[in-house]
Amino acid sequence: MAAYLQWRRFVFFDRETVKEPPGPDGLGGKPFALPSGITVCDSGQIWFLPRSLQLSSFQAYKLRVTHLYQLKQHSILVSIGEDEEGINPLVKVWNLEKRDGGNPLCTRIFPAIPGNKPTVVSCLTVHENLNFMAIGFADGSVVLTKGDITRDRHSKTQILHEGGYPVTGLAFRQSGKTTHLFVVTTENIQSYTLSVKDYPHLELDTHGCGLRCSSLSDPSQDLQFIVAGDECVYLYQPDERGPCFAFEGQKLIVHWYRGYLVIVSKDQKTSPKSEFAGNEAQNSDKQVLNIYDLCNKFIAYSSIFDDVVEVLSEWGSLYVLTRDGKIHVLQEKDTQTKLEACKSMLFRKNLFEMAINLAKSHHLDSDGLSEIFRQYGDHLYNKGNHDGAIQQYIRTIGKLEPSYVIRKFLDAQRIHNLTAYLQTLHLQSLANADHTTLLLNCYTKLKDSFKLEEFVKTSESEVRFDVETAIKVLRQAGYYSHAVYLAEKHAHHEWYLKIQLEDIKNYQEALRYIGKLPFDQAESNMKRYGKILMHHVPNETTELLKILCTDYRPSGDSEGPGLPEGKKASSEEFIPVFANNSRELKAFLEHMIEVQADSPQGVYDTLLELRLQNWAHEQDEQVKEKLHDEALNLLKSGRFRTVFDKALVLCQMHNFKDGVLYLYEQGKLFQQIMHYHMQNEQYKKVIEVCELYGDQEACLWEQALGYFARKEEDCKEYIASVLKHIENKNLMPPLLVVQTLAHNSTATLSVIKDYLVNKLQKQSRQIEQDEQRIQKYREETTRIRQEIEELKTSPKIFQKTKCSICTSALELPSVHFLCGHSFHQHCFESYSESDSECPTCMPENRKVMDMIRAQEQKRDLHDQFQYQLKCANDGFSVVADYFGRGVFNKLT
């Protein structure tokens, strides 16, 4: 049986007979028939048949046309024919776009045969670039025209090939810049290289074919030269023979159409074998037209025709001309229709590979191909071929929902297949977080460390999975080293530190890693993990915090510029990290105030508390003294003015006496200082406080007297000292002093004897002075009244000879006062403040007048106060009002 009979047969073409176009009456539908003269080349006419089927023609030759070649990319037609009997045939080149009297313009005419050697033209071909034309002859020679074939002066004609067998086929092949010419005769096949000087040639085979039994394929078959013998069809490259297909039967016509090989052959029962001019068959012969798909090895169409004259491809269809003048059109079905027609048969016979190849060759879209792969995969899966099935499912990635495949392979026995699918899903960057989780779980279940490591350690540009999901899965499965590797490589700092600290317990490595991070991330992670690190590696953690809060640079970046000022971490925010590490906290805080005097107030507050705690709990006296000095020096640094109360509470809590007293002094709390000494019964200190601050706060002496008065032990010495200061400063009335000391049983009269005696003596002396002053004022008053009376009753004689201001001799005009002072007028005007007052007596007179006015005002104020006090419902409010106005302030 012939090999091609084993190929699958399909009907991928629809056959119709070309109908005549409708006439003016709307009637039509008869089979279109060509004129009988067209089927034989003896009229000299060239006919044109457009798509509208309106035939036209023009006289190209006087006798006959033997060969035509229409270029595909140009409107150029090349013809060979005869104008006279016995004369060598002529080649004419026609430009179909230009007209000459209504006919196409003939741009060139030249004889087909150089010289006068008569022979018959057997075949013609023209290169699409218009630079080559080849003509084959029955005597075995080939004439090559090189150059512009449309002009005589730009081309050169020469004999390329000579032989003893008729030339039956020619074809140009262009590959890059290389041009080849295939020449086939009835007995051999040769290839000429036209792009090389001297045109070297190579004999490809020692058998040939008949006329019209060769063709050149398209790029889908790599531009191979096809030669159809009676037993086989051979494919050739310019330098070797290619594949061979066993298609039996005498071949009449070979044609290449859009990826298909079209062969017209005789029925083997009636076809006599002919070596040349195989188209000379009887009109009654039946001929078979087969359309082959060489790539997928199937027959796309097969049909019987009566006496085929030619096979042509135009307007996207295949046309078959028969000798009776009819034209049959073969129209290829659309891709979807073809696939639907053949898929059911192929799938039913499980020929999925053929279906896939068929779909690819017809450029089926990816969705259609994916559906075939899915059905093929389902078929293999149902047969139990899980390895084969997964390979088909992999080919559906990007189109088929992955969950469709994953559900089929979730069984533990098929985990290898599932792993392969998920790997490919990740390679194509189509995996989501769930797919990553599933793949990593597959690796861990299989304990495939090599694959797991290969998956994890791909370069960053090749990462095709969700890194955070991978880290979680690896951590959960116990693959900490892989999880840490991913976290570090992809800068998932939180995950890296969480695994190092919580799972691996590698605190040193975690601390080193934080030291490599940028400032913001290093700061946040130290706040998050600082307590854990401080508990396990306190010294190293403290050092890193010192750097972070002063001049931080990521480790490994020390050569780069430092961070700008203000990018330092706040030392106060890290104090909670040292919750159970007071020694490290003290070192940290002391370092901070040393290098940054403007550290936050919380740093100073915490350091003060630490120093006070250490001082309070220290047993060694020398060390305690040192700690005492450190705490006091810190208080004296001036950093606690804004938090005075807080520092005072700390000192009181730890019973730090010197600190409390220092803060009282700074806050001018003199009474608190005195009360502090009173509580500690430090009598000398009480007196010292009064002496130091009594001038600023006079009531201290009164409080001291009251304090000593309440003491039952012998305090005569201190009471006497206090009384002395009270007496000197006149701070208390004597009666109040006696009443205060009356509460003390030990304070006898002898204690205040000196005080009372001195007080009485002083008051006696004051009385005497007051009486003397009164007597003086009375005498002065009597004298003044006498002078007034004299001035009223007797004349006043002015006998002053000198001015009372300048002491110079008086000159007129002058001014005299009744007091006896005389002045130059100009001196008086210069120094006098009032025209009615003597400049010399005015200061003394003013003092007297002020005293008189003050006495009157005081008398009025006293009377007014007494009156308001009697009439008011609330006497206390009246007293408070006068106190507020300063009426009772002591005049100095």
C-alpha angles and dihedrals in degrees: 000000000000115000094234091059087069090061118102115255124222136171102231095152134064116219122214137161114239109250128210115259116256115273129225089278091056092247122128140113098123116134110269112241129193119228112269093241092065094066092063123050101225106097101076090228125127112209127204121208112189124190089266088063091234103145121216133170146180135201106261099164134015095231116018147330114232106174137021131186121186115194115227098216100037136047089241124126122192118198136181120202146131131264096180135023115258094014120118111263119264129230115219126188115207128197103211094193094060125062134215111191092332094311127096114276114258105218099180141016125185137150115269094220120055109230123359102298104133117221141139123265109234104177144002135201135172129199114240092234089063090234099103135045125173128194122192124205136203092243090065099258128127123205117205123201113198124191131031102348092199094064132051099214096051098053140065127209124206141157107262101177138020128186147139099255128074116261108241104174144019131185135172118219121195118196113171106307094337120100123196131184120208114208119190126184132177089273111028148016125226137181123213123197105218097179091066125073116262089018102252114212138201129205107230101183143357098231131065141183144240129272116298091010097113134068143162118249125223126251091278086073093035094256093289122175110243120210119183117205125179093262105029145010114234129201121206138195118203090262106029147015117267132198124332129217123201103227108158127208136069108294118223104171132015120192135168116220125178097317095326130106110224116200127181111196138169124257104264092227095061105021114106112206115258128182098200137024092017090178092077095098131144115269090240093059117118114220129200121222114200125182112204131197100209095185096055096027101233137117110249095191141356130186144156121245134182112243104327114216100185143346116221135179118211140140091018094300140090117245126199118199117202127196093251088068097253123134120215120196123208111199118193114232118240117267096253093050092049093049094047089049095051104030095072091052094043094045091046089054091040092241093146095146091058090047090052093048091047092051092049094049090052091049095242111188121258093257092058093046091048091055090053091049090050093052090046090050091049090050093052092043092054090050089054095249095132095164092055092043094054090052089057093045089052088059089059094059111129093029108045118063105254092223089067090064098034093057090057094054103040090106110109091235090061097046092114091059092046090050092053091051094048091047091056090045089058094044089058091048092239098117124111129204093275092054090051090051091050094048094050090048088052090053092048093047090050090044086225098161093169094057091041092053092045090052094048099042099053113132116269093252090057098049108130102170141068103272097201092053090050091052092051093050094046091048092049091049092051097250092133097158092055092046091049091048092054093045093051095043095050096038097246090154098173093053092046093053094041092055094042094049103033102033111020095029090215098150096166092055092047090052091049090050093052089052089060095053126098115267099262094049094043090052095049094046093049089054090050100043102019096105093052092048092045090053094053105027104020099162097049092043091051091051092051091050090051090055093043092055097044119029110346123188123167110253111261090032098077093121093058124087117282122254115273118263113274093039091097119113119251108256091206091064092060097053092096089059089070094055095135099020107077094160092056090042091055091049091048094049094045089051091051096051089045097054097029114036089179093060116146117282091246089067092057093043093052093045091051091051091049093050092048091050092050091047093049094050098040115110101184107090096211093050090043090055091051092049089047091056092046092053093046092047089052090052090050092052089091094237095117102062092102093044098039095140093050093051090047092052090050092051092047092048091055094038091240097169099183091049093050092050092046092052091047089053093048090050092047089238094151095159090054089052090052093046090050090056091042091055089051090044092234097157096178091051089052091055091045091053090051091049093047100044104017092101090055095043113022095186090073090082092051090050091048091052091050090048094052091042089060093051115097095201122086108285098153093126093053093042091052091050091051093046090052091057092043090052094047093048095036089229100154138028111251091239091058090049090053092047091049094051092045089082092062114083093197096051102092127183090267089067092062098026094099091043093052094043091050091045093050092045091050092049090048090053089048091052091051091049091049092049091049090049090049092051090048092050091048093051090046091050092050091050093049092049090052090051091050091050092049091050090052096049108028136040122262118229116208109210100162112130098183133059112253090221107041096019089224123134113283118253131182129296095052138156123227128193127202089240087072099255120128130192143184107255093238091049091049092050090048098050105025120102093190133026092225100050132075110240091217098050097036099089093053093042090051092054091052093048091050091052091050093049091047092052092049092048092047091049091050092046092051092050092047092049093050091048094050092046091055095046099041122099090211108041092180092063089054092052091046090051092053091046089053091053091051096242094140096047112125112254113233 
